[in-house]
């Protein structure tokens, strides 16, 4: 499964939503590769 979370407006919570979906997928036994194309957010800081 491939999910893309995107939008134009900054500060809308896209990275938070993506991180929470990734956590849920891993909790359900799935594998996740989380990539952020914008340099302002680092998933390791969430």
N, C-alpha and C positions, 0 to 999 in steps of 0.2 A: 504494500500500500504506500502511495506517495501522497503526502499532504503538503500544500503550499499555503502559508499564511502571509498575506500581503495587503498592502494598502499604501496610500499616499501620505496621509497625515501622520506626523510623528507624535509620539506620546499616547497612542491609542491603545497600548497594551498588547501589541502583536507578539512581541518576544515572550511576554508572560504567558499568553495563551499557548504559544508553541511549546514552551517549557512544560506547562502543566499537562498538555496532551502527551508529550513525550514521557513524562513521569507515569501517567496512567497506563500508557502502552507497555512500559517496562514492568509495571506492577501486575499487568495481566499476562506476563510471560513473553512479551514481544521484544524484538530488537529494534533499536532506534539509532539513527544517525541524524543529529541535529546540526544544521548549518545555518548561520546567520550571515546574510550577504551585506549587512550594514555594519560598519565598524564601531558604531556608538554603543552597542550592547555586547556584552560577553556573557554567554550562558553560564560560564563558571562563576559569575558574580551573583546570579539569581538565587 
